[in-house]
Amino acid sequence: MKEQQTVQILQEIAEQEIPASLDLWPAIRARVQPQRRSSRWTQLMPATRLGWAFMALVLCLAFGAVAYAVVPVVSRLFQQEAGLRHVEQANLVQELNLSQTVDGVTVTLERAYADANRIVVGFTIKAPNGQRYDAYHHLTLTDMAGTVFSATIGFGVTGQSDILQVSLPPGEGAYVLAFDAAPVQSAPAELDLRLVMELEKFVLPPAALEPPPTPDSPPAEPPMVVVLEPLPTPEEEAIVGPFTFDFSVPFIPGRVAEVNQTVEDAGVAVCLERVVVTPSETRAYLRFDSPGGEAEWIPIAMLQAPGEEDEIYTGYVGSYGPASYQYGFLAPLYERRGEWTLTVTELVGTDLAQQPSEDIRLAGPWVFRFRVP
């Protein structure tokens, strides 16, 4: 997706879903930072300006304010990201079309895809009376042995998007969510999975329902800062479900480069343990000890693959253990073989002891050259 198009999409999201007086960023930052160790994917951080735009899309998804992609709707969603577009065009996506209806609300699990880096599901929700329901906080994916796959990133569409030429009736939405497939052992021919979700009725906060000011209105109040407190337990009628889907999807193993290189710069030793390449994503596993202090650190990295020497890929990062990080590049690089280069340009730490918290940047670079079979 072009950066200009992404910016346009974000502008459209803001105009449709978020009132001009609503400033969520201070609350988002205050809420997310203390919880960074609560799951392996709470440290998603962008590496470029385009990365921040993509991160904003993910945050919009988490807060139920999405107006992103949908020739069926879910298929159109797959077209909006390079890695998923590649597996779509290669006919690697499994069509499922499994539907369940509870209390008049219908969820259809339309399609799924799985490789050694991620499992992706696409589904739609249709609710009566134009009411919107979301599943973001009430959704789990497991295999038949009970292994839980953590959610990573996703996107969806509700309502109208002129840029993406999408117009859904009220009460309908389409979504694509990805899960970390790292817990899959060996290379099975297919995965037997269970997706369970409950839907929560979406209600705009009171501030979002206020009418826009008119020329005769008094001067606007200062921008409101929302403080996100723990949400109360929803009323019973606000939760619909559970919806349970048992399904199988072909599994594509990754091409693995066991790198185990350590490079030291700026007094910090960074180790690239291995790289896993699949049709939908390339995943690098990095490890380094904290440079010190109370800050929580993440690496900022970019990738060059053989074949197009001038093309550099940036991605997103998530932690998977103490001082250990997964760096995902959402690009179709499965057929690239030969010498690759991964460059950690800097380490960024967030000092949670400071109020407000401050970012600390430690410049590299840490350069790794390796071969992918």
Sine and cosine of phi, psi and omega as CSV:
sin_phi,cos_phi,sin_psi,cos_psi,sin_omega,cos_omega
0.00,0.00,0.72,-0.70,0.00,-1.00
-0.94,0.35,0.51,-0.86,-0.01,-1.00
-0.88,0.47,-0.65,0.76,0.00,-1.00
-0.87,0.48,-0.67,0.74,0.03,-1.00
-0.90,0.44,-0.64,0.77,0.02,-1.00
-0.88,0.48,-0.70,0.71,0.02,-1.00
-0.87,0.49,-0.66,0.75,0.03,-1.00
-0.88,0.48,-0.66,0.75,0.01,-1.00
-0.89,0.46,-0.69,0.72,0.00,-1.00
-0.89,0.46,-0.63,0.77,0.04,-1.00
-0.89,0.46,-0.66,0.75,0.03,-1.00
-0.89,0.45,-0.68,0.73,0.05,-1.00
-0.85,0.52,-0.73,0.69,-0.05,-1.00
-0.89,0.46,-0.68,0.73,-0.03,-1.00
-0.92,0.39,-0.58,0.82,-0.09,-1.00
-0.99,0.11,-0.60,0.80,-0.24,-0.97
-0.92,-0.40,-0.39,0.92,-0.17,-0.98
-0.85,-0.53,0.86,-0.51,0.03,-1.00
-0.89,0.45,0.51,-0.86,-0.09,-1.00
-0.89,0.46,-0.47,0.88,-0.06,-1.00
-1.00,0.07,0.01,1.00,-0.12,-0.99
-0.99,-0.12,0.93,-0.38,0.00,-1.00
-0.96,-0.27,0.99,-0.17,-0.07,-1.00
-1.00,-0.03,-0.30,0.95,-0.19,-0.98
-0.88,0.48,-0.72,0.70,0.02,-1.00
-0.85,0.53,-0.62,0.79,0.00,-1.00
-0.95,0.32,-0.62,0.79,0.03,-1.00
-0.87,0.49,-0.74,0.67,-0.05,-1.00
-0.90,0.44,-0.68,0.73,-0.01,-1.00
-0.91,0.42,-0.55,0.83,-0.05,-1.00
-0.98,0.20,-0.62,0.78,-0.11,-0.99
-0.98,0.22,-0.66,0.75,-0.15,-0.99
-0.85,0.52,-0.72,0.70,-0.04,-1.00
-0.92,0.38,-0.21,0.98,-0.09,-1.00
-0.97,-0.26,0.30,0.95,-0.15,-0.99
-0.88,0.47,-0.43,0.90,-0.03,-1.00
-0.99,-0.11,0.12,0.99,-0.10,-1.00
-0.97,0.24,-0.40,0.92,0.08,-1.00
-0.44,-0.90,0.26,-0.97,-0.11,-0.99
-0.95,0.32,-0.22,0.98,-0.06,-1.00
-0.89,-0.46,0.38,0.93,0.04,-1.00
-0.99,0.15,-0.12,0.99,-0.04,-1.00
-0.97,-0.25,0.62,0.78,0.06,-1.00
-0.92,0.38,0.87,-0.50,-0.03,-1.00
-0.70,-0.72,0.70,-0.72,0.01,-1.00
-0.99,0.16,0.37,-0.93,-0.04,-1.00
-0.92,-0.39,-0.22,0.98,-0.02,-1.00
-0.65,-0.76,0.09,-1.00,0.06,-1.00
-0.86,0.51,-0.66,0.75,0.08,-1.00
-0.89,0.45,-0.58,0.82,0.06,-1.00
-0.88,0.48,-0.63,0.78,0.05,-1.00
-0.90,0.44,-0.62,0.79,0.04,-1.00
-0.88,0.47,-0.69,0.72,0.02,-1.00
-0.91,0.42,-0.62,0.78,0.03,-1.00
-0.89,0.46,-0.62,0.79,0.03,-1.00
-0.88,0.47,-0.60,0.80,0.08,-1.00
-0.88,0.48,-0.67,0.74,0.00,-1.00
-0.91,0.41,-0.66,0.75,0.03,-1.00
-0.90,0.44,-0.63,0.77,0.06,-1.00
-0.87,0.49,-0.64,0.77,0.05,-1.00
-0.87,0.49,-0.71,0.70,-0.07,-1.00
-0.90,0.43,-0.49,0.87,-0.03,-1.00
-0.98,-0.18,0.20,0.98,0.10,-0.99
0.96,0.27,0.43,0.90,-0.02,-1.00
-0.84,-0.54,0.95,0.33,-0.13,-0.99
-0.91,-0.42,0.71,-0.70,0.20,-0.98
-0.65,-0.76,0.90,0.44,-0.07,-1.00
-0.94,-0.34,-0.28,-0.96,-0.29,-0.96
-0.84,0.55,0.28,-0.96,0.41,-0.91
-0.51,-0.86,0.00,0.00,0.00,0.00
0.00,0.00,0.12,0.99,0.99,0.16
-0.98,0.19,0.30,-0.95,-0.13,-0.99
-0.85,0.52,-0.76,0.65,-0.04,-1.00
-0.91,0.42,-0.60,0.80,0.06,-1.00
-0.88,0.47,-0.63,0.78,0.04,-1.00
-0.90,0.44,-0.58,0.82,0.05,-1.00
-0.87,0.49,-0.65,0.76,0.01,-1.00
-0.88,0.48,-0.41,0.91,-0.04,-1.00
-0.97,0.22,-0.16,0.99,-0.14,-0.99
-1.00,0.02,-0.05,1.00,0.02,-1.00
-0.72,-0.70,0.69,-0.73,-0.19,-0.98
-0.85,0.53,-0.71,0.70,-0.03,-1.00
-0.90,0.43,-0.71,0.70,0.01,-1.00
-0.95,0.32,-0.53,0.85,0.07,-1.00
-0.89,0.45,-0.62,0.79,0.02,-1.00
-0.90,0.44,-0.73,0.68,-0.03,-1.00
-0.94,0.35,-0.48,0.87,0.09,-1.00
-0.91,0.42,-0.74,0.67,-0.03,-1.00
-0.93,0.37,-0.44,0.90,0.02,-1.00
-1.00,0.05,0.09,1.00,0.01,-1.00
0.85,0.53,0.66,0.75,0.02,-1.00
-0.99,-0.15,0.00,1.00,-0.05,-1.00
-1.00,-0.02,0.72,-0.70,-0.02,-1.00
-1.00,0.01,0.85,-0.53,0.08,-1.00
-0.99,0.15,0.73,-0.68,-0.09,-1.00
-0.88,-0.47,-0.81,0.58,0.03,-1.00
0.81,0.58,0.81,0.58,0.05,-1.00
-0.97,-0.25,0.80,-0.60,-0.08,-1.00
-0.83,-0.55,0.56,-0.83,0.15,-0.99
-0.65,-0.76,0.58,-0.81,0.03,-1.00
-0.83,-0.56,0.79,-0.62,0.05,-1.00
-0.73,-0.68,0.82,-0.58,0.02,-1.00
0.78,0.62,0.64,0.77,0.06,-1.00
0.99,0.13,-0.08,1.00,0.01,-1.00
-0.98,-0.19,0.77,-0.63,-0.05,-1.00
-0.92,-0.39,0.79,-0.61,0.12,-0.99
-0.93,-0.38,0.76,-0.65,0.05,-1.00
-0.87,-0.49,0.89,-0.45,0.11,-0.99
-0.99,0.10,0.97,-0.24,-0.18,-0.98
-1.00,0.06,-0.63,0.78,-0.12,-0.99
-0.35,-0.94,0.30,-0.96,0.01,-1.00
-0.46,-0.89,0.36,-0.93,0.02,-1.00
-0.52,-0.85,0.56,-0.83,0.00,-1.00
-0.55,-0.83,0.72,-0.69,0.19,-0.98
-0.63,-0.78,-0.10,-0.99,-0.12,-0.99
-0.94,0.35,-0.23,0.97,0.03,-1.00
-0.98,-0.18,-0.63,0.77,-0.06,-1.00
-0.44,-0.90,0.44,-0.90,0.12,-0.99
-0.93,-0.38,0.75,-0.66,-0.09,-1.00
-0.83,-0.56,0.73,-0.68,0.07,-1.00
-0.84,-0.55,0.57,-0.82,0.08,-1.00
-0.83,-0.56,0.76,-0.65,-0.06,-1.00
-0.56,-0.83,0.29,-0.96,0.06,-1.00
-0.83,-0.55,0.43,-0.91,0.07,-1.00
-0.80,-0.60,0.75,-0.66,0.07,-1.00
-0.79,-0.61,0.85,-0.52,-0.05,-1.00
-0.85,-0.52,0.51,-0.86,-0.01,-1.00
-0.96,0.27,0.30,-0.95,0.12,-0.99
0.87,0.50,0.39,0.92,0.06,-1.00
0.95,0.33,0.16,0.99,-0.01,-1.00
-0.97,0.23,0.63,-0.78,-0.01,-1.00
-0.98,-0.17,0.69,-0.73,0.06,-1.00
-0.82,-0.57,0.63,-0.78,0.01,-1.00
-0.85,-0.52,0.45,-0.89,-0.05,-1.00
-0.87,-0.49,0.13,0.99,-0.22,-0.98
-0.87,0.49,-0.58,0.81,-0.09,-1.00
-0.98,-0.20,0.12,0.99,-0.09,-1.00
-0.69,-0.73,0.75,0.66,-0.11,-0.99
-0.65,-0.76,0.77,-0.64,0.04,-1.00
-0.72,-0.69,0.54,-0.84,0.07,-1.00
-0.81,-0.58,0.81,-0.59,0.01,-1.00
-0.70,-0.71,0.25,-0.97,0.20,-0.98
-0.99,-0.14,-0.01,-1.00,-0.10,-1.00
-0.94,0.34,-0.24,0.97,0.07,-1.00
-1.00,0.01,-0.03,1.00,0.02,-1.00
1.00,-0.05,0.06,1.00,0.04,-1.00
-0.90,0.44,0.77,-0.64,-0.01,-1.00
-0.99,-0.11,0.76,-0.65,0.03,-1.00
-0.98,-0.21,0.85,-0.52,-0.06,-1.00
-0.96,0.26,0.65,-0.76,0.06,-1.00
-0.93,0.36,0.59,-0.81,0.02,-1.00
-0.91,-0.42,-0.98,0.20,-0.04,-1.00
-0.71,-0.70,0.20,-0.98,0.02,-1.00
-0.11,-0.99,0.11,-0.99,0.04,-1.00
-0.37,-0.93,0.26,-0.97,-0.06,-1.00
-0.27,-0.96,0.03,-1.00,0.00,-1.00
-0.65,-0.76,0.68,-0.73,0.24,-0.97
-0.70,-0.71,0.50,-0.87,0.04,-1.00
0.96,0.28,-0.65,-0.76,-0.14,-0.99
-0.90,-0.44,0.65,-0.76,0.12,-0.99
-0.73,-0.69,0.96,-0.29,-0.02,-1.00
-0.92,0.39,-0.63,0.78,-0.04,-1.00
-0.88,0.47,-0.68,0.73,-0.04,-1.00
-1.00,-0.06,0.09,1.00,0.05,-1.00
0.82,0.57,0.78,0.63,-0.03,-1.00
-0.83,-0.56,0.72,-0.69,0.10,-0.99
-0.58,-0.81,0.97,-0.25,-0.01,-1.00
-0.98,-0.20,0.59,-0.81,0.06,-1.00
-0.88,0.48,0.42,-0.91,0.07,-1.00
-0.83,0.56,0.65,-0.76,0.00,-1.00
1.00,0.01,0.03,1.00,0.01,-1.00
-0.89,-0.46,0.58,-0.82,0.04,-1.00
-0.46,-0.89,0.41,-0.91,0.04,-1.00
-0.75,-0.67,0.62,-0.79,-0.17,-0.99
-0.59,-0.81,0.51,-0.86,0.14,-0.99
-0.78,-0.63,0.82,-0.57,0.01,-1.00
-0.81,-0.59,0.63,-0.78,0.01,-1.00
-0.92,-0.38,0.52,-0.85,-0.01,-1.00
-0.76,-0.65,0.51,-0.86,-0.01,-1.00
-0.96,0.29,0.86,-0.52,-0.02,-1.00
-1.00,-0.08,0.12,0.99,-0.03,-1.00
-0.83,0.55,-0.53,0.85,0.00,-1.00
-0.93,0.38,-0.19,0.98,0.00,-1.00
-0.91,0.41,0.82,-0.57,0.00,-1.00
-1.00,-0.02,0.58,-0.81,0.00,-1.00
0.83,0.55,-0.56,-0.83,-0.06,-1.00
-0.64,-0.77,0.97,0.23,0.01,-1.00
-0.92,0.40,0.42,-0.91,0.03,-1.00
-0.91,0.41,-0.56,0.83,0.05,-1.00
-0.48,-0.88,0.30,-0.95,0.04,-1.00
-0.95,-0.31,0.71,-0.70,0.14,-0.99
-0.99,-0.15,0.90,-0.45,-0.20,-0.98
-0.82,-0.58,0.34,-0.94,0.10,-1.00
-0.72,-0.69,0.83,-0.56,0.06,-1.00
-0.94,-0.34,0.84,-0.54,0.01,-1.00
-0.85,-0.53,0.75,-0.66,0.03,-1.00
-0.60,-0.80,0.54,-0.84,0.23,-0.97
-0.90,-0.44,0.57,-0.82,-0.03,-1.00
-0.96,-0.27,0.67,-0.74,0.03,-1.00
-0.92,-0.40,0.74,-0.67,0.01,-1.00
-0.88,0.47,0.74,-0.67,-0.02,-1.00
-1.00,-0.04,0.81,-0.58,0.02,-1.00
-0.78,-0.62,0.80,-0.60,0.02,-1.00
-0.92,0.39,0.57,-0.82,0.09,-1.00
-0.90,0.44,0.44,-0.90,-0.07,-1.00
-0.81,0.59,-0.60,0.80,-0.03,-1.00
-0.88,0.47,-0.53,0.85,-0.04,-1.00
-0.96,0.27,-0.24,0.97,-0.04,-1.00
-1.00,-0.08,-0.10,1.00,-0.01,-1.00
-0.93,0.36,0.65,-0.76,0.00,-1.00
-0.93,0.36,0.46,-0.89,0.03,-1.00
-0.91,0.41,0.46,-0.89,-0.01,-1.00
-0.93,0.36,0.48,-0.88,0.07,-1.00
-0.97,-0.26,0.21,-0.98,0.00,-1.00
-0.83,0.55,-0.46,0.89,-0.02,-1.00
-1.00,-0.02,0.02,1.00,-0.04,-1.00
-0.94,0.33,0.48,-0.87,0.08,-1.00
-0.91,0.42,0.26,-0.97,0.00,-1.00
-0.80,0.59,0.60,-0.80,-0.04,-1.00
-0.92,0.39,0.54,-0.84,0.09,-1.00
-0.94,0.33,0.34,-0.94,0.08,-1.00
-0.85,0.53,0.46,-0.89,-0.01,-1.00
-0.81,0.59,0.68,-0.73,-0.03,-1.00
-0.99,0.11,0.68,-0.73,0.11,-0.99
-0.96,-0.27,0.84,-0.53,-0.04,-1.00
-1.00,-0.02,0.78,-0.63,0.09,-1.00
-0.98,-0.18,0.87,-0.49,-0.07,-1.00
-1.00,0.07,0.96,-0.29,0.07,-1.00
-0.99,-0.10,0.29,-0.96,0.08,-1.00
-0.82,0.58,0.75,-0.66,-0.05,-1.00
-0.94,0.33,0.64,-0.77,0.08,-1.00
-0.92,0.38,0.35,-0.94,0.05,-1.00
-0.89,0.46,0.81,-0.59,-0.04,-1.00
-0.88,0.47,0.48,-0.88,0.10,-0.99
-0.88,0.48,0.47,-0.88,-0.12,-0.99
-0.84,0.55,-0.63,0.78,-0.05,-1.00
-0.96,0.28,-0.18,0.98,0.01,-1.00
-0.99,0.12,-0.19,0.98,-0.01,-1.00
-0.93,-0.36,0.76,-0.65,0.03,-1.00
-0.84,-0.54,0.72,-0.70,0.03,-1.00
0.74,-0.67,-0.23,-0.97,0.14,0.99
-0.99,0.17,0.42,-0.91,0.18,-0.98
-0.96,-0.27,0.81,-0.59,-0.06,-1.00
-0.83,-0.55,0.79,-0.61,-0.01,-1.00
-0.82,-0.58,0.85,-0.52,0.15,-0.99
-0.98,-0.22,0.79,-0.62,-0.07,-1.00
-0.41,-0.91,0.27,-0.96,0.06,-1.00
-0.85,-0.52,0.54,-0.84,-0.01,-1.00
-0.61,-0.79,0.68,-0.74,0.06,-1.00
-0.86,0.52,0.59,-0.81,-0.03,-1.00
-0.92,-0.39,0.77,-0.64,0.00,-1.00
-0.96,-0.29,0.90,-0.44,0.00,-1.00
-0.94,0.34,0.31,-0.95,0.01,-1.00
-0.99,-0.11,0.31,-0.95,0.20,-0.98
-1.00,-0.05,0.84,-0.54,-0.19,-0.98
-0.93,-0.37,0.77,-0.64,0.14,-0.99
-0.95,-0.32,0.93,-0.36,0.07,-1.00
-0.99,0.13,0.98,-0.17,-0.17,-0.99
-1.00,0.03,-0.87,0.49,0.01,-1.00
0.79,0.61,0.74,0.67,0.09,-1.00
-0.97,-0.23,0.63,-0.78,0.08,-1.00
-0.86,-0.51,0.79,-0.62,0.02,-1.00
-0.84,-0.55,0.71,-0.71,-0.01,-1.00
-0.92,-0.40,0.72,-0.70,0.08,-1.00
-0.40,-0.92,0.47,-0.88,0.00,-1.00
0.79,0.61,0.49,0.87,0.03,-1.00
0.98,0.21,0.17,0.99,-0.04,-1.00
-0.83,-0.56,0.75,-0.66,0.06,-1.00
-0.99,-0.11,0.86,-0.52,0.03,-1.00
-0.93,-0.37,0.74,-0.67,-0.01,-1.00
-0.92,-0.38,0.79,-0.61,0.17,-0.98
-0.99,-0.11,0.95,-0.31,-0.10,-1.00
-0.97,0.23,-0.79,0.61,-0.02,-1.00
-0.33,-0.94,0.26,-0.97,0.04,-1.00
-0.75,-0.66,0.74,-0.68,0.00,-1.00
-0.88,-0.47,0.85,-0.53,-0.05,-1.00
-0.93,-0.37,0.82,-0.58,0.07,-1.00
-0.78,-0.63,0.16,-0.99,-0.02,-1.00
-0.86,0.50,-0.46,0.89,-0.10,-0.99
-0.98,-0.21,-0.28,0.96,-0.13,-0.99
-0.27,-0.96,0.47,-0.88,0.18,-0.98
-0.91,-0.40,0.75,-0.66,-0.10,-1.00
-0.86,-0.51,0.82,-0.57,0.07,-1.00
-0.95,-0.30,0.70,-0.72,0.00,-1.00
-0.95,-0.30,0.91,-0.42,-0.09,-1.00
-0.89,-0.46,0.47,-0.88,0.03,-1.00
-0.57,-0.82,0.70,-0.72,0.13,-0.99
-0.36,-0.93,0.51,-0.86,0.06,-1.00
-0.98,0.19,0.50,-0.87,-0.01,-1.00
-0.86,0.52,0.73,-0.69,0.06,-1.00
-0.91,0.42,-0.13,0.99,0.06,-1.00
0.83,-0.56,0.17,-0.99,0.01,-1.00
0.98,0.20,-0.16,-0.99,-0.03,-1.00
-1.00,-0.04,0.04,1.00,-0.07,-1.00
-0.95,0.30,0.49,-0.87,0.16,-0.99
-0.98,-0.20,0.79,-0.61,-0.19,-0.98
-0.95,-0.32,0.53,-0.85,0.16,-0.99
-0.67,-0.74,0.46,-0.89,0.07,-1.00
-1.00,0.03,0.52,-0.86,0.16,-0.99
-0.93,-0.36,0.86,-0.51,-0.16,-0.99
-0.73,-0.68,0.35,-0.94,0.13,-0.99
-0.65,-0.76,0.39,-0.92,-0.16,-0.99
-0.78,-0.63,0.67,-0.75,0.16,-0.99
-0.85,-0.52,0.78,-0.63,0.01,-1.00
-0.92,-0.39,0.44,-0.90,-0.01,-1.00
-0.91,0.41,0.49,-0.87,0.04,-1.00
0.92,-0.40,-0.66,0.75,0.04,-1.00
-0.70,-0.72,1.00,0.08,-0.18,-0.98
-0.90,0.44,-0.44,0.90,-0.04,-1.00
-1.00,0.05,-0.07,1.00,-0.07,-1.00
-1.00,-0.09,0.81,-0.59,-0.02,-1.00
-0.87,-0.50,0.72,-0.69,-0.04,-1.00
-0.94,-0.34,0.66,-0.76,0.11,-0.99
-0.89,-0.46,0.32,-0.95,-0.11,-0.99
-0.53,-0.85,-0.50,-0.87,-0.04,-1.00
-0.75,-0.66,0.36,-0.93,-0.12,-0.99
-0.81,-0.59,0.59,-0.81,0.10,-1.00
-0.63,-0.78,0.53,-0.85,0.01,-1.00
-1.00,0.05,0.52,-0.86,0.05,-1.00
-0.75,-0.67,0.19,0.98,0.02,-1.00
0.19,-0.98,0.11,-0.99,0.02,-1.00
-0.84,0.55,0.83,-0.55,0.04,-1.00
0.86,0.50,0.38,0.92,-0.04,-1.00
-0.81,-0.59,0.63,-0.78,-0.15,-0.99
-0.64,-0.77,0.59,-0.81,0.16,-0.99
-0.96,-0.28,0.78,-0.63,0.03,-1.00
-0.91,-0.41,0.90,-0.43,-0.08,-1.00
-0.98,-0.21,0.72,-0.69,0.05,-1.00
-0.89,-0.45,0.92,-0.39,-0.11,-0.99
-1.00,0.05,0.94,0.34,-0.04,-1.00
-0.64,-0.77,0.53,-0.85,0.00,-1.00
-0.99,0.15,1.00,-0.01,-0.07,-1.00
-0.89,-0.46,0.28,0.96,-0.14,-0.99
-0.88,0.47,-0.52,0.85,-0.06,-1.00
-1.00,-0.01,-0.04,1.00,-0.02,-1.00
-0.99,0.16,0.83,-0.56,0.03,-1.00
-0.78,-0.62,0.46,-0.89,-0.01,-1.00
0.87,-0.49,-0.49,-0.87,-0.08,-1.00
-1.00,0.05,0.80,-0.60,0.05,-1.00
-0.93,-0.36,0.31,-0.95,0.08,-1.00
-0.72,-0.69,0.82,-0.57,0.12,-0.99
-0.92,-0.40,0.80,-0.60,-0.02,-1.00
-0.87,-0.50,0.87,-0.49,0.17,-0.99
-1.00,0.02,0.95,-0.32,-0.11,-0.99
-0.98,0.21,-0.54,0.84,0.00,-1.00
-0.27,-0.96,0.30,-0.95,0.14,-0.99
-0.94,-0.35,0.74,-0.67,-0.04,-1.00
-0.90,-0.44,0.82,-0.57,0.03,-1.00
-0.91,-0.42,0.59,-0.80,0.08,-1.00
-0.94,-0.34,0.89,-0.45,-0.04,-1.00
-1.00,0.08,0.98,-0.18,-0.04,-1.00
-0.97,0.25,-0.21,0.98,0.03,-1.00
-0.96,0.27,-0.36,0.93,0.03,-1.00
-1.00,0.06,0.63,-0.78,0.06,-1.00
-0.81,-0.59,0.93,-0.37,-0.03,1.00
-0.94,0.33,0.35,-0.94,-0.05,-1.00
-0.90,0.43,0.45,-0.89,-0.04,-1.00
-0.81,-0.59,0.56,-0.83,0.07,-1.00
-1.00,-0.01,0.65,-0.76,0.06,-1.00
-0.89,-0.46,0.75,-0.66,-0.07,-1.00
-0.88,-0.47,0.79,-0.61,0.00,-1.00
-0.89,-0.45,0.93,-0.37,-0.10,-0.99
-0.98,0.22,0.56,-0.83,0.07,-1.00
-0.98,-0.22,-0.79,-0.62,0.15,0.99
-1.00,-0.10,0.31,-0.95,0.18,-0.98
-0.93,-0.37,0.92,-0.38,-0.15,-0.99
-0.94,-0.35,0.78,-0.63,0.00,-1.00
-0.85,-0.53,0.79,-0.62,0.08,-1.00
-0.89,-0.47,0.75,-0.66,-0.11,-0.99
-0.41,-0.91,0.25,-0.97,0.00,-1.00
-0.94,-0.34,0.67,-0.75,0.08,-1.00
-0.96,-0.28,0.83,-0.56,-0.05,-1.00
-0.93,0.37,0.00,0.00,0.00,0.00
